[in-house]
Amino acid sequence: METQAMGHRQVLESLSGLLLALFVAMVSSTVVSTALPRIIGSLNGTQTQYTWVVTATLLTATATTPIWGKLADLFNKKTLVQAAIVIFVAGSLLSGLSQDTGQLIAARAFQGIGVGGLQALVQVVIAAIIPPRERGRYNGYLGAVMAVATVGGPLLGGLIVDVSWLGWRWCFWVAVPIAAIAFVVLQATLKLQTARRENARIDYLGATLIAAGVSVLLVWVSFVGNSFGWLSWQTAAMVAGGLVLLGAAVLVELRVSEPVVPLHIVVRRTPALAIIASLAVGMAMYGGAVFLGQYFQVGRGYTPTRAGLLTIPLMAGVLVSSTISGRLISRSGAVKPYLVAGTIILVLGFLGLGLIDHDTALWLVGTAMAVVGIGVGMTMQNLVLAVQNSVPLSELGAASASVTFFRSLGGTIGVSVLGAVLANRVTADLSAALHVPAGQSTGSTSALNLKALPPQVQTVVHTVYGDATAHIFLISAAVGVVGVVAALLLRPITLRTTIDLEHKEKDSATVR
């Protein structure tokens, strides 16, 4: 079994392939962030479809994360990471071949299965080879990968769509060779052995019910208020149906021997509060940050390349704070102070972004983005670390996947809800500004396809999008407050120095 800690050199060798895989998963989202307005515009898509190109990947990544985590407790982790890379590559190729927004959304959904595997499994493998107390010193490497992917991705995406002989399809294909390299490096450097359990069972029914319930509610959020009313039979059917499916999922998880979301873990105080904080942080971070590229391009009129450059303060904040907080946590073994400070800083950053409009000074926008990045860097990895510290090695995969699942779920909900709020606000404001009925403000041309619009309409679109975006950042700040409360309620945690819990002590034995 994978219980023996590795030396520093062995850890770095193993991390090389894992970090490449994590880089690939992150780039798949960030490379599209600045290019997406151009992509959806060229395909003549709508604001709702813009949201669902992002939501589709997050949704399938979220739904499959618990399955990947459970598989990691049962089978060889290295093989699973490589399988996730193969699925990711196939989804990337299909995304680049899409001919309309429907095909693109479907391909991105398939790609999300691989992304979910990479996000969950990299965390699981790292936890299996590095004790919690030592893991903080390696968070700098994770933070560096996160920063390079999140800074380099938007820049790369902007350059690709701005270079005429490449085109937006290369935003999806560019990750393929990197993924192939990650596959080969993992094969050469990662040495793990896992004893396979012959009687292992995967709770596919529970996973299906969770995915179906979440999907129904997200579809409802995306279309309510536009395609049908809040008080309508469609709303009643979708909300009731989603809740029934999620209720059935809970019943299944309570009865099966190998649940994908182990309720006996997530109801403990430390994992439960960390999950609540992850849910809030995910909603705020994904939901807010995904629309920054759109704000700079559609709201401010910058090119995709410059929009990528303008996101650097956000990623610089992530890099600096994750590196410094990781090293400080390794020295002290205390996590809670950094989680509390990080969630508070995150809320303050979003409050700053909630004050922007279409002509706010860029240095003010950049400062608020940097503050958000600092908060993200202090919370994301450390919330996972708090949960991993509280469980034995045998439950590591399920526990890690659970917190990743709820963080991704928060992100999925955040993108969907905030996207719906933005779409409804933009539709109403454009109709009022252009004095036409709702839904006819730009005729048959997408408002995101700025080059195809008359100059006077372009000016109106810039103003409306620039002003409307602030509202979703204020909502993100309000959601982030939930994360602050959850972090404050955590007991002080002392990170253990061993890979596995000694004597399999319970969660309370890891707190002081």
N, C-alpha and C positions, 0 to 999 in steps of 0.2 A: 504493500500500500504506500501512498505518497505522504508519509509522515515524517521523513527525515529532512531536516533543513539543509539547504545547499549553501556552499561558500559564496562569497561576494562575486567572484569571477563566474561561477556557474550560473548564478542568478542573472547576471548581466547578459550572458550568452543566451539563456532561455528567454529573457525579456526582449531580445532583439527581434525575434520573429513575432512575439505577442504584440509588441508595440507597433510593428508594421501592420499587423492585422487590425489593431485598434485605429491606426491612422487611416486605413482604407475605409473602415466603417464611418468614421467622422467626416472624411473628405466627401463621401457620397452625399452627405447632406449639405455641407458648407459650400462645395463647389457649385451647387445649384442655387444657393440662396440669392446671390447677386444676378445670376443668369435667368432666374425664373420669370421675372417680369417680361424679359425679351422672349423667352420660350413660349409662355402662355399667349403673349401678344402675337407671335408668328403663327401660332395654331388657332388664333382668334378665340381664345378661351375667355371665361368669365372670372370674376373675383372668387366665386364659390369653387370653381375648378382649380384656381390658383391654390386655394387653401387645401383642397383634397389631394393635390399632387404631393404636398408635404404630409398631410394627415394619413394618407394610404400607407406610406412607409412606416410612420410611427405606429399606426394601428396594428399592422401585421408583426412588426418588431415587438410590440408590447404583448400581443396575444401569444407569440411563440416563445418569449423569454422564459416563462415558467417551465415549458417543456424542455428547452435546452438545459436549464438549470437542473431539472430532475435527471435528465440523461447524463449530466456530468457526475451525478452521485452514483450512477450505475455502470457507466461504460468509460472507455478510454477518452480522456479529455482532449488529448492531442488530435485524435481522429475526428472528434466532434468539431474542433476549431477548423480543421481543414475542410470538413464537409460544409460548414457555414461559408467558408471562402468560395467554394465551388458554386453554391446557390447564389451568393452575392454576385459573382461574375456573370452568371446566366441572366440574372435580373438586370444588371448593368447593360449588357448587350441588347436585351429586349427593349429597355428604356430608350436607348439611342436609336432604335429602329422604328419607334412609334410614329404613326402618321397623323394622329389626332389626340386630343386631350384624354379621351376615354381609354385609348390604348396605353397612353403614358401613365395614367393613374393605375391601371391594372399591372403594368410592368413594374412600377414603383412598389406596388403592394407585394409582388413576388420578391423583389429585391429586399424588402423589409424583413423577410424571413431570415435571410442571411445576415442582415444587420443586427437583428435581435440576437442571433447566435453569437456573433462576434462581441457585441457589447457585454453579454452575460458571461460568456466562457472565458474571456480574457481576465475578467475580475476573479473568476473562480480559480483559474490556474495560478494566478499571482498569489491568491490567498493560500493555495495548497503548497507553495514553495517558499513563502516568506512569512515569518511570524508577525502578528499584528504590531508589536512594539517596533519592529524593524521596518515595517512597511512604509512608515512615514518618510523615511529617507529616500525611498524610491518613488514617492509621489511627485518629486521634481521631474523625473523622467516622464511620468504620465502627464504632468502639467505641460511639459515641453511639447510632447506629441499633440496634446489637446490644442495648445497655442498655435503650433505650426499648421495643424490641420484647419483650425478655425480662422487663422489669418491668411494662410496660403490658399486655402480653398476658395474663398470669395475672390481673391485676387486672380487666381487661375481661371475661375469661372468667368470673371469679367473679361479677361484677356481673350479667352476662347470665343466668346460671343462677339467681341469687338473686332476680331480678326476674320475677315470675310472668307478666306480660303479654309477655315476650320469649321465654323458653324456650331450651333448649340448642341448637336448630337455628341460632340466630343467631350462635353461636360460629364456624360455618363461613361463614355469609353475610356477616358483618361485613367480611371481607377483600375482598369483591367490588368495592365502590366504590373502595377504595384501589388495588386492582389496575388498575381502569379509569383512574384518575388517573395511575398510573405509566406506563401504555401511552401516554397522550396526551403526558405530559411528555417521555418518551423520544423520541417522534416530533418534538417541537419543539426539543429541546436537543442530542441526541446526533448528531454528524456523523461518520460513519465510512464509508470506502469500502474495499471488499475486492475484489480481482481474483478472479473465480471460475475455478477450475480445471475445465476441461471433462472431464478424465479422472478426476475425483475418485471414490473408492469408499469406502463405509462398511463396516466389518467387522461386519455384522449377525450372522454366525454366531458370531464370538468373543464378542460382547456377549450373545447368547442363551445360550451355554454358561456364561459367567460367572454370569449371573443365575440360570440353572437350578441350577447347582452350589451356589451360596450359598443359594438358596431351600430346596433339599432338606436341607441341613445345619441350617438354622435351624428348619425344621419338625420335624426330629428333636430338636433341643435343646428345643423347646417342649413336646414330648409325652413324651420319655423319662422314665422314673421314675414316670409317672402313668398314661398309657394303655398303656404296655408297658415291659418291663424294659430295663436297660442291657445285659444279656446275653440278647438275643433275636434272632429272625430279622429282625424289623422294624429293629432297630438295625443289624444287619449289612448289610441291603439298602440302607438310607438312607445310612449312612456311606460304604459302598463306592460307591454310585451317585453321591453328591456328589463324592467324590474323583476318580472316573473322569471326570465332567463337567468338573471344574476342570483335570484333567490334559489333557483334549482341548482345553480353551480355551487352555492354554499352547502346545500344539503349533500351533494355528491362529494364535495371535499371532506365533509365530516364522516362519511361512510367508507370511502375507499382506503385501502392500505397504503397506497403510494400517491398521495395528493400532489398536484402540481404546485398549489399554493398551500403549504402545510400550516393549517390554522393554529396548531399547537405552538408553532414558532412565532407567528405574527401577532398573537394575542399577548405575548410577554411584554412587559413594560418597555424595555429598551428597543426591541425590534418594532413594536407598535408605534412608539413615538418617532423613531427614525423613519418609518414608512410614511407616517403622516407628514413629517417635515419634507421628505423626498417628494411626496405627491404635490405639496404646495410649491416647493422649489422648482419642480419639473413644469408645473403649470405656468409659473411666472417666467422662468427662463426660456423654455421653448416657445411658449405662447407669445412672449414679448419680442425675443430676439429674432424670430423667424421673419418678422415684418420690418426689420430695420433696413434690409436691402431694398425692399419695396419703398420705404419712406425716402431713402436717398435718391432713388431713380425716378419713381413716379411723383413723389411729393416735392422733390427738390430739383429734378431734371438732370442729375449727374449720369455719366456713362456707367455701365456695369463695372469697368475697371476702377474708376474713381470711387464708386460705391464700396468696392472691396477695400480700397485703401482707407476709407473713412471708418471701417469697422475695426481697425487695428487697436484703438484704445480699449475696446471691450476685451479682446483676446490678450492684450498685454496685461490687463488686470488679472485675468485668469492665470496666466503663466506666473506672474510674480507672487500672487497670493498663495497659489497651490504649492509652489516650491518652498516658500518661507514657512507657511503653516505646517507643511509636511515635516520639515526638519525640526521645528519646534515641538511638534507632537511626539516625534521619535525620542527627543531628549526627555520630555516630561512624562510621557505616557498618558497625558490628559487630553481628551477630545472635546468635552462639552464647552469649554470657554470659546473655542474656535468656531464651533457650530452656532452658538448664540451670537457671537460677533458677526459671523458671516451672514446669517439670516437677517440681522438688523441692517447691515450694510447693503444687502440686496434690496430691501424695501426702500431705503433711502435713495438708491440709484434709480429705481423705477419711479419714485416720486419726482425725481429730477427730470426724467424723460417724459413724465406726464405733463410737464409745463411747456413742451416744445410746440412749434407750429411750422408753417411752410417757410418762414424766413428767420428762424432762430439762429443766432450765431453758432457756427460750427464748433467753436471751442467749448461752448456750453454743452452742446450735444455730446461731444467727445468726453468731457469730464463726467457727465452722468453715465455714459457707457462704461467708462473705466471703473466707476464705483460699482456698477452692476457686475462687471467682470471680477472684481475683488471678492464680492460676496459669493459668486458662483465658485470661484477657486477654493474658498474656505469651507464650502459645504458639500459639494457633489461627492467627491471621493471619501470624505470623512464620515458621511452618513452611512455609506456602504461599510466602511471600516468599523463603525460602532456596532453594526449588526453582525458582521463576521466575527468580531471579538466575543460575541455572546453565545456562539453555537459551537458544537464539536465538529471535527473534520467530516464526519459521516453526513452531516446535514449542511455542509458548507455551500454546496451547489444550489440547493433549494432555497436556503436563506439569502444568498447573494442574489439569486434570480428574483426572489420576491421583492427585495428593495428596488432592484433595477426595474422590475415589472411595474411597480407602483409609480416610480419616477417617470418612466416612459408613458404610463397611463395618464399621469398628470400632464405631461407634455402634449399627448394626443388630445386630451380634453381642452387644454389651454389653446392649442392651435385652432381646434375646431370652433370653440366658443368665441375666442377673440376674432377669428376670421369671420364668423357669422356676424358679430357685432360691427366689425369694420365694413363688411359688405353692405349691411343694412344702412349704416350711417352714410357711406359713400353714395349709395343709390339715392337716398333721400336728399342729400345735399346737392348732388349733381342735378337732380330733377328740379330742385328749387332754384339753383343758380342759372340753369338754362331754360327755365320756365316751360318744361315739357313734362308729360306724365311719367311716373316712375317706370324704369325699365326701358325707356326710349331716349335716354339722355344723349347717347352717342349712336343712335340708330343701330344698324347691324354690326358695327365695328366695335371690337372690344376696347374698353377704356384703357386697358393696359397696352394696347397697340398704338402708342402715342404718335408714331411717325405717320400713321394713316389718318390722323385726325386733323381738322383745320386748326391753324395757329391759335385762334381765339378760344377754341375748345380745349386745346392743350393747356393753356394758361389756367382755365377753370379747373381742369383735372389736377394740375400741380397743387393748386391752392386747397382743393377739397381733400385730397389724399394727405397732404402735409399737415393739415389741421386735424383731420379725423384720427390720425394715428396716435395722437397723445392720449385719447380716451382709453385705448387698449392697454397702454402702459400704466395708467392709473388703476385699472382693474387688476393688472399684474401685481402692483404694489399692495392692493388690498388682499389678494390671495397670499402674497408673501408673508403677511402678518400671521397667518395660520402656522407657517413654518417657524416663526419667532416663538410663538407660544409653545409649540411642540419641543423646540430645542431647550427652552427654559424649564420644561417639566422633566427633562432627562435627569436621571441620577448621575453624579460624577462617575466617570468610567476610567478605570486604569487598564491600559492595554496589556495583555499577557505577552510573555516573551517566548512562548512555545507555539508550534504549528497547531497542535491539538489541545483541547481542554484537558487538563489533568483530572483524572477520575471522572471525566464527563460531568463536571459540576454544572449546576443550573445557572440560569442567567444572573441570579442574584449574587452568585459567588464571584462574578467578574466586576462588581461595583464596590466602591468603598464609601 
